[in-house]
């Protein structure tokens, strides 16, 4: 397993969208058009209402802020493209170990960072982008505030 950043994004209210084929496809067309798919430095996995974005390469410590900036920009782009369409999401960025391998018939994807991101995303009770407190030190581009009371 390698340590790397992981963006875990969940489309909120997806269950209510499913009966409307056109609304679900509108969402998938928007996600399909995001610039993250054009950036060779990132890989994307989409399944149902979940979008995972990660960098398969090792990133030197001195450049990790750039990786976090791009992950935030992808969320920002999705926000702009879904604005006014009644779609919302919750995204969480973390850093940790997970394994990815493209097998012949499927992608194997698992690890502690994935479980952490999944659990943390589900525990947050609002929409938007969240970065775990430890990883915020790499966010040198966007303003943020702590969620701690």
Buried (B, 14 or more C-beta within 10 A) or exposed (E): EBBBBBBBBBBBEBEEBEEEEEBBEBBEEBBEEBEBBEBEEBBBEBEEBBBBBBBEEEBEEEEBBBBBBBBBBBBEBBBEBBEEEEBBBBBBBBBBBBEBEEEEEEEEBEBBBBEBBBEBBEEBEEBEBBBBEEBBEBBEEBEEEEEEE
